[in-house]
């Protein structure tokens, strides 16, 4: 597979230089943000592919795609609980 990269080499160099200057905490925060964004976007794509589906069905499908059918089958009996916010204190 050929990598597609439209970033100018000097810009790429500056990006890596800036990333190297980040603290471990800043890097971990960036990883957390990217992970949350990826999860949000993937669930949004599933919502679009399943119009009208309840939120728990979307989350169950996401679990199946990300973690596999075995886990999704084990979670399915509790699917009605997915997508609900935790009760407050």
N, CA, C and O atoms as a Tinker XYZ file with bonds, in Angstrom:
   356  protein
     1  N      0.846000   -1.176000    0.000000    73     2
     2  CA     0.000000    0.000000    0.000000    64     1     3
     3  C      0.893000    1.241000    0.000000    63     2     4     5
     4  O      1.887000    1.302000    0.724000    81     3
     5  N      0.534000    2.206000   -0.803000    73     3     6
     6  CA     1.284000    3.453000   -0.900000    64     5     7
     7  C      0.629000    4.485000    0.020000    63     6     8     9
     8  O     -0.581000    4.706000   -0.030000    81     7
     9  N      1.454000    5.106000    0.853000    73     7    10
    10  CA     0.939000    6.134000    1.758000    64     9    11
    11  C      0.668000    7.409000    0.971000    63    10    12    13
    12  O      1.463000    7.809000    0.119000    81    11
    13  N     -0.451000    8.034000    1.263000    73    11    14
    14  CA    -0.801000    9.304000    0.629000    64    13    15
    15  C     -0.510000   10.401000    1.647000    63    14    16    17
    16  O     -1.031000   10.378000    2.762000    81    15
    17  N      0.315000   11.349000    1.260000    73    15    18
    18  CA     0.711000   12.424000    2.172000    64    17    19
    19  C      0.819000   13.714000    1.385000    63    18    20    21
    20  O      1.709000   13.872000    0.549000    81    19
    21  N     -0.098000   14.641000    1.658000    73    19    22
    22  CA    -0.064000   15.909000    0.949000    64    21    23
    23  C      0.563000   17.015000    1.795000    63    22    24    25
    24  O      0.453000   18.194000    1.457000    81    23
    25  N      1.215000   16.641000    2.887000    73    23    26
    26  CA     1.852000   17.624000    3.760000    64    25    27
    27  C      3.265000   17.905000    3.266000    63    26    28    29
    28  O      4.050000   16.991000    3.013000    81    27
    29  N      3.565000   19.177000    3.136000    73    27    30
    30  CA     4.899000   19.594000    2.698000    64    29    31
    31  C      5.925000   19.094000    3.716000    63    30    32    33
    32  O      5.655000   19.136000    4.916000    81    31
    33  N      7.089000   18.625000    3.274000    73    31    34
    34  CA     8.095000   18.085000    4.200000    64    33    35
    35  C      8.500000   19.061000    5.310000    63    34    36    37
    36  O      8.726000   18.633000    6.441000    81    35
    37  N      8.596000   20.348000    5.014000    73    35    38
    38  CA     8.971000   21.317000    6.050000    64    37    39
    39  C      7.870000   21.449000    7.097000    63    38    40    41
    40  O      8.152000   21.562000    8.290000    81    39
    41  N      6.630000   21.434000    6.655000    73    39    42
    42  CA     5.501000   21.488000    7.591000    64    41    43
    43  C      5.496000   20.236000    8.449000    63    42    44    45
    44  O      5.277000   20.318000    9.658000    81    43
    45  N      5.734000   19.084000    7.848000    73    43    46
    46  CA     5.804000   17.823000    8.597000    64    45    47
    47  C      6.904000   17.899000    9.658000    63    46    48    49
    48  O      6.699000   17.477000   10.796000    81    47
    49  N      8.064000   18.433000    9.289000    73    47    50
    50  CA     9.179000   18.572000   10.231000    64    49    51
    51  C      8.771000   19.452000   11.416000    63    50    52    53
    52  O      9.067000   19.129000   12.567000    81    51
    53  N      8.090000   20.568000   11.125000    73    51    54
    54  CA     7.650000   21.472000   12.197000    64    53    55
    55  C      6.604000   20.807000   13.095000    63    54    56    57
    56  O      6.600000   21.017000   14.308000    81    55
    57  N      5.721000   20.008000   12.498000    73    55    58
    58  CA     4.727000   19.295000   13.298000    64    57    59
    59  C      5.407000   18.344000   14.287000    63    58    60    61
    60  O      5.063000   18.319000   15.469000    81    59
    61  N      6.363000   17.571000   13.800000    73    59    62
    62  CA     7.065000   16.635000   14.678000    64    61    63
    63  C      7.869000   17.374000   15.751000    63    62    64    65
    64  O      7.938000   16.929000   16.897000    81    63
    65  N      8.465000   18.484000   15.381000    73    63    66
    66  CA     9.216000   19.276000   16.357000    64    65    67
    67  C      8.289000   19.756000   17.480000    63    66    68    69
    68  O      8.643000   19.690000   18.657000    81    67
    69  N      7.126000   20.229000   17.110000    73    67    70
    70  CA     6.166000   20.701000   18.114000    64    69    71
    71  C      5.679000   19.546000   19.001000    63    70    72    73
    72  O      5.572000   19.696000   20.218000    81    71
    73  N      5.388000   18.404000   18.386000    73    71    74
    74  CA     4.956000   17.239000   19.162000    64    73    75
    75  C      6.035000   16.788000   20.147000    63    74    76    77
    76  O      5.724000   16.398000   21.273000    81    75
    77  N      7.301000   16.838000   19.728000    73    75    78
    78  CA     8.382000   16.436000   20.620000    64    77    79
    79  C      8.482000   17.329000   21.849000    63    78    80    81
    80  O      8.931000   16.884000   22.905000    81    79
    81  N      8.069000   18.582000   21.719000    73    79    82
    82  CA     8.149000   19.525000   22.839000    64    81    83
    83  C      7.019000   19.355000   23.852000    63    82    84    85
    84  O      7.089000   19.915000   24.946000    81    83
    85  N      5.989000   18.601000   23.513000    73    83    86
    86  CA     4.870000   18.418000   24.434000    64    85    87
    87  C      5.292000   17.561000   25.624000    63    86    88    89
    88  O      6.114000   16.654000   25.493000    81    87
    89  N      4.722000   17.861000   26.772000    73    87    90
    90  CA     4.970000   17.032000   27.950000    64    89    91
    91  C      4.210000   15.711000   27.808000    63    90    92    93
    92  O      3.340000   15.570000   26.948000    81    91
    93  N      4.549000   14.766000   28.652000    73    91    94
    94  CA     3.835000   13.486000   28.653000    64    93    95
    95  C      2.351000   13.722000   28.916000    63    94    96    97
    96  O      1.499000   13.102000   28.279000    81    95
    97  N      2.041000   14.621000   29.857000    73    95    98
    98  CA     0.644000   14.920000   30.181000    64    97    99
    99  C     -0.096000   15.484000   28.969000    63    98   100   101
   100  O     -1.244000   15.123000   28.709000    81    99
   101  N      0.570000   16.371000   28.233000    73    99   102
   102  CA    -0.047000   16.955000   27.041000    64   101   103
   103  C     -0.256000   15.896000   25.957000    63   102   104   105
   104  O     -1.275000   15.900000   25.266000    81   103
   105  N      0.705000   15.001000   25.815000    73   103   106
   106  CA     0.570000   13.937000   24.822000    64   105   107
   107  C     -0.576000   13.000000   25.191000    63   106   108   109
   108  O     -1.360000   12.605000   24.329000    81   107
   109  N     -0.674000   12.642000   26.476000    73   107   110
   110  CA    -1.759000   11.778000   26.925000    64   109   111
   111  C     -3.116000   12.453000   26.741000    63   110   112   113
   112  O     -4.091000   11.805000   26.361000    81   111
   113  N     -3.172000   13.748000   27.008000    73   111   114
   114  CA    -4.422000   14.485000   26.801000    64   113   115
   115  C     -4.811000   14.462000   25.322000    63   114   116   117
   116  O     -5.986000   14.305000   24.988000    81   115
   117  N     -3.837000   14.616000   24.452000    73   115   118
   118  CA    -4.101000   14.584000   23.011000    64   117   119
   119  C     -4.609000   13.204000   22.595000    63   118   120   121
   120  O     -5.542000   13.099000   21.800000    81   119
   121  N     -4.001000   12.155000   23.125000    73   119   122
   122  CA    -4.444000   10.796000   22.817000    64   121   123
   123  C     -5.890000   10.604000   23.282000    63   122   124   125
   124  O     -6.708000   10.036000   22.558000    81   123
   125  N     -6.201000   11.077000   24.484000    73   123   126
   126  CA    -7.567000   10.960000   24.991000    64   125   127
   127  C     -8.569000   11.697000   24.121000    63   126   128   129
   128  O     -9.659000   11.190000   23.855000    81   127
   129  N     -8.206000   12.884000   23.683000    73   127   130
   130  CA    -9.089000   13.671000   22.820000    64   129   131
   131  C     -9.300000   12.989000   21.471000    63   130   132   133
   132  O    -10.420000   12.939000   20.964000    81   131
   133  N     -8.228000   12.469000   20.896000    73   131   134
   134  CA    -8.340000   11.778000   19.603000    64   133   135
   135  C     -9.173000   10.507000   19.736000    63   134   136   137
   136  O     -9.970000   10.187000   18.854000    81   135
   137  N     -8.988000    9.786000   20.837000    73   135   138
   138  CA    -9.763000    8.574000   21.065000    64   137   139
   139  C    -11.252000    8.898000   21.212000    63   138   140   141
   140  O    -12.100000    8.222000   20.629000    81   139
   141  N    -11.564000    9.931000   21.990000    73   139   142
   142  CA   -12.959000   10.330000   22.177000    64   141   143
   143  C    -13.577000   10.772000   20.852000    63   142   144   145
   144  O    -14.726000   10.445000   20.557000    81   143
   145  N    -12.816000   11.509000   20.065000    73   143   146
   146  CA   -13.329000   11.975000   18.776000    64   145   147
   147  C    -13.583000   10.793000   17.829000    63   146   148   149
   148  O    -14.589000   10.765000   17.119000    81   147
   149  N    -12.672000    9.828000   17.825000    73   147   150
   150  CA   -12.836000    8.646000   16.980000    64   149   151
   151  C    -14.076000    7.856000   17.385000    63   150   152   153
   152  O    -14.841000    7.413000   16.529000    81   151
   153  N    -14.272000    7.682000   18.683000    73   151   154
   154  CA   -15.456000    6.979000   19.172000    64   153   155
   155  C    -16.721000    7.725000   18.768000    63   154   156   157
   156  O    -17.674000    7.118000   18.278000    81   155
   157  N    -16.731000    9.034000   18.972000    73   155   158
   158  CA   -17.899000    9.839000   18.621000    64   157   159
   159  C    -18.216000    9.735000   17.131000    63   158   160   161
   160  O    -19.368000    9.521000   16.753000    81   159
   161  N    -17.198000    9.885000   16.287000    73   159   162
   162  CA   -17.420000    9.844000   14.841000    64   161   163
   163  C    -17.863000    8.464000   14.375000    63   162   164   165
   164  O    -18.715000    8.357000   13.493000    81   163
   165  N    -17.301000    7.410000   14.950000    73   163   166
   166  CA   -17.703000    6.067000   14.526000    64   165   167
   167  C    -19.137000    5.775000   14.949000    63   166   168   169
   168  O    -19.887000    5.158000   14.193000    81   167
   169  N    -19.533000    6.212000   16.154000    73   167   170
   170  CA   -20.926000    6.011000   16.576000    64   169   171
   171  C    -21.881000    6.855000   15.731000    63   170   172   173
   172  O    -22.991000    6.421000   15.423000    81   171
   173  N    -21.451000    8.047000   15.363000    73   171   174
   174  CA   -22.282000    8.896000   14.512000    64   173   175
   175  C    -22.508000    8.236000   13.150000    63   174   176   177
   176  O    -23.609000    8.298000   12.603000    81   175
   177  N    -21.475000    7.609000   12.609000    73   175   178
   178  CA   -21.614000    6.910000   11.327000    64   177   179
   179  C    -22.602000    5.750000   11.458000    63   178   180   181
   180  O    -23.400000    5.505000   10.554000    81   179
   181  N    -22.547000    5.043000   12.578000    73   179   182
   182  CA   -23.490000    3.939000   12.800000    64   181   183
   183  C    -24.911000    4.483000   12.920000    63   182   184   185
   184  O    -25.846000    3.907000   12.363000    81   183
   185  N    -25.079000    5.599000   13.652000    73   183   186
   186  CA   -26.414000    6.229000   13.761000    64   185   187
   187  C    -26.974000    6.554000   12.388000    63   186   188   189
   188  O    -28.157000    6.331000   12.128000    81   187
   189  N    -26.137000    7.076000   11.512000    73   187   190
   190  CA   -26.575000    7.444000   10.164000    64   189   191
   191  C    -26.951000    6.199000    9.358000    63   190   192   193
   192  O    -27.858000    6.240000    8.527000    81   191
   193  N    -26.247000    5.095000    9.610000    73   191   194
   194  CA   -26.532000    3.856000    8.892000    64   193   195
   195  C    -27.748000    3.125000    9.457000    63   194   196   197
   196  O    -28.300000    2.234000    8.812000    81   195
   197  N    -28.163000    3.512000   10.674000    73   195   198
   198  CA   -29.304000    2.874000   11.338000    64   197   199
   199  C    -30.336000    3.934000   11.728000    63   198   200   201
   200  O    -30.613000    4.117000   12.914000    81   199
   201  N    -30.910000    4.637000   10.737000    73   199   202
   202  CA   -31.847000    5.713000   11.080000    64   201   203
   203  C    -33.018000    5.200000   11.917000    63   202   204   205
   204  O    -33.616000    4.169000   11.609000    81   203
   205  N    -33.325000    5.929000   12.964000    73   203   206
   206  CA   -34.445000    5.569000   13.819000    64   205   207
   207  C    -34.133000    4.528000   14.874000    63   206   208   209
   208  O    -34.986000    4.231000   15.711000    81   207
   209  N    -32.932000    3.966000   14.858000    73   207   210
   210  CA   -32.575000    2.951000   15.850000    64   209   211
   211  C    -32.386000    3.606000   17.212000    63   210   212   213
   212  O    -31.877000    4.723000   17.299000    81   211
   213  N    -32.794000    2.918000   18.273000    73   211   214
   214  CA   -32.562000    3.469000   19.607000    64   213   215
   215  C    -31.065000    3.509000   19.915000    63   214   216   217
   216  O    -30.280000    2.752000   19.344000    81   215
   217  N    -30.688000    4.399000   20.821000    73   215   218
   218  CA   -29.272000    4.583000   21.151000    64   217   219
   219  C    -28.618000    3.277000   21.602000    63   218   220   221
   220  O    -27.470000    3.013000   21.244000    81   219
   221  N    -29.317000    2.467000   22.372000    73   219   222
   222  CA   -28.685000    1.223000   22.839000    64   221   223
   223  C    -28.361000    0.286000   21.675000    63   222   224   225
   224  O    -27.391000   -0.468000   21.752000    81   223
   225  N    -29.144000    0.316000   20.612000    73   223   226
   226  CA   -28.853000   -0.518000   19.441000    64   225   227
   227  C    -27.610000   -0.007000   18.715000    63   226   228   229
   228  O    -26.812000   -0.796000   18.207000    81   227
   229  N    -27.452000    1.305000   18.669000    73   227   230
   230  CA   -26.267000    1.906000   18.044000    64   229   231
   231  C    -25.021000    1.505000   18.829000    63   230   232   233
   232  O    -24.015000    1.100000   18.246000    81   231
   233  N    -25.093000    1.619000   20.136000    73   231   234
   234  CA   -23.935000    1.283000   20.968000    64   233   235
   235  C    -23.622000   -0.206000   20.881000    63   234   236   237
   236  O    -22.452000   -0.586000   20.826000    81   235
   237  N    -24.634000   -1.042000   20.870000    73   235   238
   238  CA   -24.412000   -2.480000   20.750000    64   237   239
   239  C    -23.738000   -2.816000   19.419000    63   238   240   241
   240  O    -22.844000   -3.661000   19.372000    81   239
   241  N    -24.157000   -2.164000   18.351000    73   239   242
   242  CA   -23.522000   -2.376000   17.038000    64   241   243
   243  C    -22.080000   -1.913000   17.071000    63   242   244   245
   244  O    -21.202000   -2.562000   16.501000    81   243
   245  N    -21.825000   -0.779000   17.744000    73   243   246
   246  CA   -20.457000   -0.270000   17.874000    64   245   247
   247  C    -19.594000   -1.274000   18.633000    63   246   248   249
   248  O    -18.459000   -1.537000   18.236000    81   247
   249  N    -20.115000   -1.833000   19.713000    73   247   250
   250  CA   -19.382000   -2.845000   20.472000    64   249   251
   251  C    -19.043000   -4.032000   19.579000    63   250   252   253
   252  O    -17.931000   -4.558000   19.620000    81   251
   253  N    -20.017000   -4.445000   18.772000    73   251   254
   254  CA   -19.781000   -5.571000   17.864000    64   253   255
   255  C    -18.657000   -5.267000   16.878000    63   254   256   257
   256  O    -17.791000   -6.111000   16.646000    81   255
   257  N    -18.665000   -4.079000   16.305000    73   255   258
   258  CA   -17.647000   -3.716000   15.319000    64   257   259
   259  C    -16.269000   -3.535000   15.931000    63   258   260   261
   260  O    -15.263000   -3.897000   15.321000    81   259
   261  N    -16.218000   -2.976000   17.133000    73   259   262
   262  CA   -14.930000   -2.668000   17.753000    64   261   263
   263  C    -14.370000   -3.846000   18.536000    63   262   264   265
   264  O    -13.175000   -4.132000   18.456000    81   263
   265  N    -15.216000   -4.528000   19.289000    73   263   266
   266  CA   -14.741000   -5.576000   20.190000    64   265   267
   267  C    -15.118000   -6.989000   19.761000    63   266   268   269
   268  O    -14.612000   -7.958000   20.327000    81   267
   269  N    -15.995000   -7.120000   18.773000    73   267   270
   270  CA   -16.332000   -8.433000   18.255000    64   269   271
   271  C    -17.732000   -8.886000   18.629000    63   270   272   273
   272  O    -18.349000   -8.402000   19.578000    81   271
   273  N    -18.202000   -9.841000   17.834000    73   271   274
   274  CA   -19.566000  -10.354000   18.000000    64   273   275
   275  C    -19.751000  -11.099000   19.312000    63   274   276   277
   276  O    -20.845000  -11.077000   19.876000    81   275
   277  N    -18.707000  -11.760000   19.814000    73   275   278
   278  CA   -18.825000  -12.515000   21.065000    64   277   279
   279  C    -19.165000  -11.581000   22.227000    63   278   280   281
   280  O    -20.087000  -11.853000   22.997000    81   279
   281  N    -18.428000  -10.494000   22.351000    73   279   282
   282  CA   -18.716000   -9.555000   23.440000    64   281   283
   283  C    -20.088000   -8.912000   23.240000    63   282   284   285
   284  O    -20.852000   -8.766000   24.195000    81   283
   285  N    -20.397000   -8.533000   22.018000    73   283   286
   286  CA   -21.705000   -7.918000   21.748000    64   285   287
   287  C    -22.834000   -8.876000   22.148000    63   286   288   289
   288  O    -23.845000   -8.441000   22.699000    81   287
   289  N    -22.671000  -10.158000   21.878000    73   287   290
   290  CA   -23.693000  -11.141000   22.252000    64   289   291
   291  C    -23.816000  -11.260000   23.767000    63   290   292   293
   292  O    -24.912000  -11.463000   24.290000    81   291
   293  N    -22.694000  -11.134000   24.471000    73   291   294
   294  CA   -22.727000  -11.206000   25.937000    64   293   295
   295  C    -23.339000   -9.956000   26.554000    63   294   296   297
   296  O    -23.947000  -10.023000   27.622000    81   295
   297  N    -23.181000   -8.814000   25.884000    73   295   298
   298  CA   -23.729000   -7.547000   26.386000    64   297   299
   299  C    -25.202000   -7.390000   26.001000    63   298   300   301
   300  O    -25.948000   -6.692000   26.688000    81   299
   301  N    -25.618000   -8.021000   24.928000    73   299   302
   302  CA   -26.969000   -7.839000   24.375000    64   301   303
   303  C    -28.094000   -7.953000   25.403000    63   302   304   305
   304  O    -29.024000   -7.147000   25.357000    81   303
   305  N    -28.055000   -8.924000   26.335000    73   303   306
   306  CA   -29.156000   -8.992000   27.305000    64   305   307
   307  C    -29.286000   -7.740000   28.177000    63   306   308   309
   308  O    -30.344000   -7.495000   28.757000    81   307
   309  N    -28.227000   -6.957000   28.270000    73   307   310
   310  CA   -28.259000   -5.723000   29.058000    64   309   311
   311  C    -28.315000   -4.483000   28.179000    63   310   312   313
   312  O    -28.157000   -3.365000   28.670000    81   311
   313  N    -28.538000   -4.671000   26.886000    73   311   314
   314  CA   -28.471000   -3.569000   25.921000    64   313   315
   315  C    -29.409000   -2.422000   26.258000    63   314   316   317
   316  O    -29.107000   -1.269000   25.952000    81   315
   317  N    -30.530000   -2.717000   26.877000    73   315   318
   318  CA   -31.486000   -1.653000   27.224000    64   317   319
   319  C    -30.876000   -0.634000   28.186000    63   318   320   321
   320  O    -31.386000    0.480000   28.308000    81   319
   321  N    -29.799000   -0.999000   28.863000    73   319   322
   322  CA   -29.132000   -0.077000   29.788000    64   321   323
   323  C    -28.108000    0.820000   29.090000    63   322   324   325
   324  O    -27.698000    1.838000   29.649000    81   323
   325  N    -27.696000    0.459000   27.891000    73   323   326
   326  CA   -26.675000    1.221000   27.174000    64   325   327
   327  C    -27.208000    2.574000   26.748000    63   326   328   329
   328  O    -28.374000    2.704000   26.375000    81   327
   329  N    -26.352000    3.577000   26.805000    73   327   330
   330  CA   -26.715000    4.905000   26.351000    64   329   331
   331  C    -27.413000    5.754000   27.405000    63   330   332   333
   332  O    -27.708000    6.925000   27.168000    81   331
   333  N    -27.673000    5.172000   28.553000    73   331   334
   334  CA   -28.276000    5.948000   29.633000    64   333   335
   335  C    -27.179000    6.583000   30.472000    63   334   336   337
   336  O    -26.107000    6.010000   30.663000    81   335
   337  N    -27.464000    7.752000   30.955000    73   335   338
   338  CA   -26.502000    8.387000   31.848000    64   337   339
   339  C    -26.605000    7.750000   33.214000    63   338   340   341
   340  O    -27.671000    7.298000   33.631000    81   339
   341  N    -25.472000    7.722000   33.905000    73   339   342
   342  CA   -25.462000    7.164000   35.263000    64   341   343
   343  C    -26.301000    8.041000   36.173000    63   342   344   345
   344  O    -26.290000    9.264000   36.033000    81   343
   345  N    -27.029000    7.437000   37.103000    73   343   346
   346  CA   -27.832000    8.239000   38.031000    64   345   347
   347  C    -26.957000    9.146000   38.885000    63   346   348   349
   348  O    -25.831000    8.792000   39.234000    81   347
   349  N    -27.475000   10.294000   39.208000    73   347   350
   350  CA   -26.733000   11.251000   40.035000    64   349   351
   351  C    -26.718000   10.845000   41.489000    63   350   352   353
   352  O    -27.410000    9.908000   41.887000    81   351
   353  N    -25.921000   11.558000   42.297000    73   351   354
   354  CA   -25.820000   11.213000   43.727000    64   353   355
   355  C    -27.104000   11.468000   44.484000    63   354   356
   356  O    -27.168000   11.226000   45.689000    81   355
